[in-house]
Every structure is written in structure tokens, then in C-alpha cells.
């Protein structure tokens, strides 16, 4: 009697997420997992289509693990907008939230969220005083993608400090550590910092060293938006590496970049510094495939060296979508004064050059993260387009790296680095997070002027075995779950022996 499967995906070109070459295969799913793989070119018999309740013809298409977005700010959206269309539509099946020092939990606000926590929403979005409450809320919301979470340093500071423009006292650090430990006990995958932001910049290295100490025992990691991505980037990297060595944990440098005109062309020395650190400690980075960044409108980043587009402004909402320079000219103000009048606000900064992005994105230590801002009314196109852009623009059209390498940077390497057990590879027994796409047509449709556009070339997406996206439309299935840390993070970034 033939085996019974829920779904059979027939005749695909399989890229399994490991970086191995493509193979022709049939893949069968059962009870949310990959039940059987038949490698057809190795002489294995095709899986009987009569053995499956649903059969998908995959001839001419690539089957890969579902993409893992390692750098998101989807913390509150996975609960408030659980359909998660911007991510599901581009083949993302797992998001990692809590980046850049900002997280939805654990948070107890006194008034409105401080910058940059306001990127996650207004005060009503922060209703998780402890991490366990957030994990339970994600499970109850049944988002369309899986969710793993970091704990934000700025969030912890906001909970325990009367003002954020100073370093924490020993008592405040102890209180933050207690909250971090609770989160680790309930499955948080690590600690994140956003030391470049005004509300964390006053934190000394010693403050972060003390706070990071509980991470090693939990098998967690340290992810950081560096204290500077501009002229002082090498010093900021040294600080991050020191924190990782002290805490004995892997370090992930968030959205690695060479920002600012004076920094263009420095990616070689930046990556050299990363490689030197890798000799002694586990270190990696993530990168998004664009030359523009996006965040709150920050006076420290206001310059005439490159275009800055305002994406939202609380006091002047009609200025969203316009260049800061044009607004300043209209108001007869300097750039900084105009930016100050617009705040609180958001912006896209066209602050990088292509050669640096190419070099960082193609480095073996780099995985892919979108850094999309889902609450931005005019979001950076990376929110909807980052992963298909890597596959279409960078791997296929520009041949920056092979498709096998691109897939590994978005799946297997990401799962290993962040400790996501049973995900990131197409293996028998692994969870059936899968994406079926056309390698010849996949591309990002989102643009800076029209950013909320689903990708082209994505045929199907399965999350935990459930068909969740098909032919540019959601199926209505929401099969994601909260992913508590189950194995130590960072094995893939271990230092060379």
C-alpha cells in the first residue's frame, strides 16, 4: 500500500538551502513536515501522485526552503496584521523580530514610545510587559509566518530608566538583566542593541557588557545596530566584537553597510576587520540588497551629500513622499531646521554606493535581512522586495553569485546562525517551510515610488506544510507559530580551527 501524503510537489529543481547544486526531485509533505524526498536524477523512483491528497506540478520551477528574514521590525504586526502579506508574498516563511535594540516585549511604557521604538507603532501596540505574554500573543494570533524574537536593549532601558540620555546605574542594569533572563527562559534567541540611536547612544560599553552576560548560558546571541555605520565604523565593530568575546556568544552585525559619502569604498577594510575577528570568535552580518537605508528622521544623518526622502511626519503628514531638500527650500530653512520641524518623522537615506553593497552582500559571512518598516505609510521597497531582488537582480541578472549561494544566504545559513532547529533546509523530517518559484522571472516589483507591490515569479509558499500563498494571492491559511530558541545560535559562524 503506498504511503499517504498531504501534498506532493512533483518534478522540481531542488535547491535544498545548503549551497549544494540543484537536483531534480519529488518532495512529499505530511503533518507539517517533509516526509519524503525522491532524488530523480539519482535513479530514485518518482513518488506516486496517487499517494497524495494534493499534487503540485513543479516542472520548470525551483523548490527551496522558505526564506528566513533575519532582520525585521514586524514585532507588533505579526499580532495586529497576522496575514503578513509583505513577507509571505516574497517567499518569507520565518521572521526574526526585536532588532536594533527595539522590541515589543518586554515593554512597560510611560507615555508614547521613545524614538526609535515608535517604528513599531503607537503606545497601544505595546501591551506585553513580559516576554512570555508576547510569545503567547503570537501563538494566539496565528500569523502566516513563523516568528523568532530578540530582546531590545532600548526597550529594556525604557522600562527601567527615568531618562535615556545617560548610562544605566548598577541597579538599573540588574533590573534589565532580570527581564532579559525571563525572556531567555521563554525562548528569546538573544539580545539586540541599537547604539547609534540617541536613546541608546549614552549607554557605555560596560553597560552592554554586563547586560550580555546571561546570553551564553542560554545559547543565545548578540545582534547589534552598530554605534556608527559612518566614519567610526571600525571602532564600532571593535566594540561589538569585544561584547561578544566578553559574553562568549556569537555576534551578528545588523544591516552591515558603509554609510555616508566619506565612507564609500571602505567595504574592503570593513570586511577585513570582520574576517580578522572571525579567527577568534563567531561573527557574521546581515545585509539588505539596496543602496538606501530607512529609519526615523535623525538629525545626525541629515546632510546635503545625498537625497533624503521623508516617508512620514507626525506634525506635517502632507510632506510624506517628498525630498527633505525640497521641503527645506519651500520653508526657507536649512536642512537640519526643516528636519527638526518635521519630527517625529521617518526617512529614506540614499547613503550607500553599489560597489560596497555588492561586496558586503556577496561575502560568505552575510545573510539576508529586509529591515523593512511595516508601519511606515510609504515604506522602503525592501519591505516587499528584498528576497526576490537578491534572486532576480543580484543572482540572475548581475551574476553577483550563483543561485545556490543566494538561496543558502536566505535559508540554511540563516537558520544555523540564529539557532532555528529543523528549518532552513529541505531535508526529510524538517518542517515544510518551502517556496516554489520561477528562477527566470522572479523579481521585485516594489519601488521607492510604489513600494507595496508583491513580487513576481513566486508560484507557491508553504508554511509548516500549509499552502499559504499561490499565484500572487494568499490562500487564507495562517500556519505560522512562535519559535522559541531550541538550540545554541551561531554554529555556522564558528571561528576557523
N, C-alpha and C positions, 0 to 999 in steps of 0.2 A: 504493500500500500504506500503511495507516495506521501512524502512529508506535506503538511499543510502549512502554508504561509499566509500572512495577511496581505503582503504586497510582493510582487516580483518586478524588478526593473531589468529589462532584457537587453542584451547586446550593446552594453555601454562601453565607452572608452574610459577605463577606470584610472583615476589619479588618486591614490589612496591617502595622500597627505604626508607621507614620509619623505617625499622627494624622489621616490623610485619612478622609473619610467612607466609610461602608460601601458595598460594591458587591456585586452578585450575580456569582458566578464559579464556574467549574470549575477545579480545581487538580490537576495531574498530577505524579507523582514518579517519578524514575528514578535509580538508582545513588546514593541517599542525598541527592539534591538536588531542588530544584523545577525540573522540566523545562519545564512549560508552564502558563500561566495564561490562561484564556479569560474575558474580562470580558463576561458575558452581556448586561447591560443596555446595553452599548455596541454591541450588534449582532453580537458575535463568535459564531461557531457553537459550540454545545456540543461538548465533547470526546467522541468516540465511546467509549461504555463497552466496546465490543469491543476497544479498543486497550490495555486494562489488564488485568493479571493479577488484581488485586483492586480492587473497586469499593466505595466507601463512600458511602451516601446522606446528604447533608448538609443537605437541605431543612429549614428552620426552625432551623438551628444556625449559630453563629458560628465561623468559622475564623480563628485568629490565630497569630502566631508563638509558639513555645514561650516560656514565661515565664523570665526570667533573674533568679535570686535573687542580688542583688549583695552581700548581706551574710549569710554563713553561717559556721558553725563545724563544717562537715561534713568537715574535713580528713582525719581518720582513718577516718571512717565510709564514705567513698567507696571505701575499700580493704577495710575489715572487714565492711561491710554494703552491698555494691555494688548490691543491688536498689533502694536509696534510695526506699523506698515513701513516706515522709512528703513528699518533694518531687515525685516523679513523679505521685502521686495528685492533686495540686492543679495540674498542668499545667506544672510547672517542668521545663525541659529542660537548663538550664545553671546551675551554682552557682559562686560565687566564694568561695574559702576563704582562710584566712590573715588574717582581720580582727582588729581590736582589739589588734594587737601580738602575737598568738599564732598560731603556725603549726606544722604538723607537721614542717616542714623549713625550713632545715637545723637539726637539733637533735642535740646530744650531752648526755645528762643525767648528772648525778652524784646519784643517788638519785631520789626522786619528783619529778614536775614541779611547779614552783612555781605558786602561785596567780597569774593565772587560767589558766595553761596546763593545769591539771588539768581544765578544762572539756572538753578534747579526749580525756581518758582517763587511764589509769594509765601507768606508765613503759613497759610492754610495747608501748604503741601508738606510741611514739616510736622508730622504727628507721630513720630517714632522716638520716644525718649530713651529706648534701649534697642540694641541690635536685634534681639530676639523678636521684638514687636515688628520690626521691618521684615525680617525673614518670614514671619507668619503672614504678613500682609501680602507679600509677593506670592506666596503659595495660594492664598485665598483668591487673589486677583486672576490667577491662571493666565499669565501673559503668554503671548505667542512665541516667545523666545526664552531660553534659559537665562538665569541671572546669577552671577557670582559678584561678591561685593568686597571692596576695600573700605577701610575706615579713614575718614578725612581728618588730618591734623587741625585744619582751621575749624572744622566742626567741633572738635574736642575743645579747642581754645575758647570758642564762642560759648560753650556750656559752662566754663569754669572761671572765666576772666571778666573783670568789670570793664576792661578796655583792651584792645588788641594791638595797640601801638607800643607794646613793651614785651619784655621776656616774661615767661611764667615763673612764679615762685616755686620752691620745692613742694609746698602743699598743693599747689595747682597742678603741678606735674604728677604728683601722686594720684590726684583725683582723675586726671586724664588717663593715666595708666590703668586705673581700676576699670574705667569704662572700656578701654581698649581690650583688656583681658576678658571682660564679659563678651565682647564681640567675637574675639578669637574662640572663646569657649562655645559659641553658637555658629561657628563656621566661617567667619570672615577670613579672607585669603591674605590679608596684610594691611599695612599702613601706607597711606599716601600723604605727600606734602605738596603744597603749592607755595614755596618760599619766595617766589617772585612777587606775589601779591602783597599789597600793603598790609592786610590783616594777618599775615604770617611772616612778613619780612623782618619784623623785630625779634622773632624767635631766634635765639642763638643756636649754634651747632650743638652745644651741650644740652639744650632743651630737647632737641630731636634725638640725640644720643640716648638720653635717659628714657624717652618715650618708646624708643625702638627696642629696648632690651627684652620685652616679653615675646618678641616675634619668633626667635629661634626655637624655643621650646614647643611652639605651636606649629612649626613647619611652615611659617608664613613668609612673606616677602616685603620689601620696601620699594615703593614706586614713588618717583619724585618729578614734579614740575620744578626744574632747577631754579636756584636763586637768581640766575641770569642765563638767558639764551643769547645775549648780546656780547659785548666786548669781554666780559668777565666769565665767559662760559667755561673755560678750562678750570678756573678756580672753583666754580660752582660744581663741576664734575668731581673735582677732588673732594669737596665736602660730601657729596653723595657717596663716593666710594668709602670714605672714612666712616660714615654712618653704617654702611653695610658691613665693613670689617669689624667694627665695634659690636654690632648686634649679631654678627655671624649669620647673616641672611643674604639671599640674592638681592641684587639691586636692578631695578628697571627704570631707565631714564625715559620719561614720558615725552612724546612728540619731539624727538631729537631734531634740532634744526640749527641753522646759523642765521639768526635773525638780525636785521638791520644792515644798511648799506655797507658800513665799515666792517661787517663780519662776513660778507660774501667772499667765497673762495676758501674759507677756513675749514671746510668739512674734512679735508685730509688730516689736518692736525687734531681735530676733534675725534675722529675715528681712531687715529693712532693712540690717543690717550685712553680711549675705551679698550683697545687691544692690549695696551700695557697693563691695565687693571685686570683684564681677564686672565693674566698669568697667575694671579694670586687670589682671585675671588670670583664668584659667579656674577656676571654683569651682562645686561642686554638693554635693548631700547625698542621703542615703537616709533612709527612714523606714519603720517598721512600723506597721500600722493598729490599734494598741491603746493604751490609756492605762496599761498596766502594763509594766514592764521586767522583765528576769530576768538573773541573773548569779550569781556566788558570793555568799555571805552576807558582806557588807562592813560592818565596824563604822562606817565613815564615813557609811553610808546608813541606819543604824538610827535610827528615830525613832518617835514616837507620833502623828505627823501623819497617817499613812495606814496601811492594812493591809499587813503583810509576811507572806507565806506561805512557810514553809520547804518546799523541794522535795526536799531530801536532806540527810542529815547522816552523816558517816562514823562518829563516836562514838555517835550516837543515831539509827540508821536508822528507828526506830519513830516519830520525830517528823515525818517527811516527810508533807506534806499538811496540816499544822496551822499556825495563825497563831502568829507569834512572841510576840505579846502573851499568848495563852493558855498557851503553854509557860512563859513567864516567870512568870505568875501561879501555875501549878501548882508550879513550882520555888521560888516565893517569892524571885525575883530581879528585878533591874532588867532592862530590855531589853538593854542592852549586855552585862551579865554573862551573861545567857542565851544571847545570840548567840555570845559567846566560848566558852561551854561546848559549843555545837553545832558549832563549826568543826573541820575544814573542812566547809563546807556550801554549799547553794545556796538561792536565794530568788527569789520574785516580789515586786516592789515596785509597789504601785498608786499611782504617784508623779506621774501627769500628769492634766491635765484635757482634756475633749473638745474645747473650742474651740481649744486650742493644737495638738492633733493634727490637727484639721480644717485649720487654717491652714497648717501645715507640709506635710501630705500633699498639699494642693491646689496648692502653689506650683510654678511652672514648672521650678524647678531640682531638684525632688525626684523621685527614682526609688524603687522599692520593694525593700526587702530584709527578709527574715523575722527575722534574728538568732536563729533557733531553736537550741536546745541539744539535739542528738540523744542525748547521753549522760545527760541528766537523767532519772531514773526517773519523775518527774511533770513533764513539760516544759510550758512556757508554750504555749498553743494556737497561737501563731504558727508553731510548727514545722510543723504540719499544715494551717493555715488561712489564712495571711496573704494569699495571692493571690486565692483566691475571696472572701475578706472584702472586699478592695478592690472587686471586680467586683459583688458582691451587695449588701453592706451600704452601702458608700460611694457607688458609682456608680449602682446601680439604685434602692435603697430610699431613700436620703437625697439623691440627686441632687447630691452634692457637686461632681461634674464629669461630663462625658459619658463614655460607654463608650469612645469613640475616644481620649480623653485618658488614661483608666485603662490601656488597652492600651499606649499609647505609653510610659507611665511604667514598664511592666513588660517592655518588649521593645526597640523601636527606640532610644529614648533611652538605655537601659541599655547596649546593645551599642556605641553610639557612644562613650559616656563611658568605657567600660572597654576599648575597642580590640578588640572581638570581630568580626573581619572575617567577612563572609558570613553573619552571623546577626542576629536581631532584626527582620527584615523578611520579608514574603512577596514575594519577587522571583524571577524566573527566574534560575537559576544559583546562588541562595543555598542553603545547607544546609537540608534539610527537617526542621527542628525546628518542630513545629506542635502546636496544641491545638484541638480541636473541642469546643465547649461550648454549653449552652443558656442564653442570657442571661436567660431568665425564671425559671430555677430554680437557677442556680448560687449556692451559699452555703457558708460554712464551717460544718462540723458540730462541729469541735473546740471544747471549752470548758475553763475552768480546772479543773473537777472531773472531766472526761472528755476529756482532750486528744488522745488518739491515735485520732482519727476521720478517715477520708478525706472529702474534700469531696463535696458533691452537685452534679450538673449537668455534670460533666466526662464527655464521651462517649468521646473518643479522644485519645491523646497519641502523637505520633511523634517519635523522636529519631534524627537522621541518616537519616531515611526509613524507619525500622523502627517498626512499630506496637508500642508498649511498654505501653500502658495502655488498657483498653477496659471500659466499663460497671462501674466501681469495682473492677476487678481487673487485676493485672499480667498481661501476656501471656507473660512469661518472657524476652522479648528484653532484652538489655543492650547497647545500641549506642552508649553514651557514649564519649567519648575525652578525653584531656588536651589542653587548648587552650593552646598556647604563644603568647605575645604575637606578633602578626604585623603590627600597625600601631600608630602612636602613639595613646595613650589621650587622651581628653578633648576631642576636637574639638567635641563638642556644647556644651561649657561655655565655649567661647572668649569672651573679652571682646567687648563690643559695639564696633563701629568708628564 
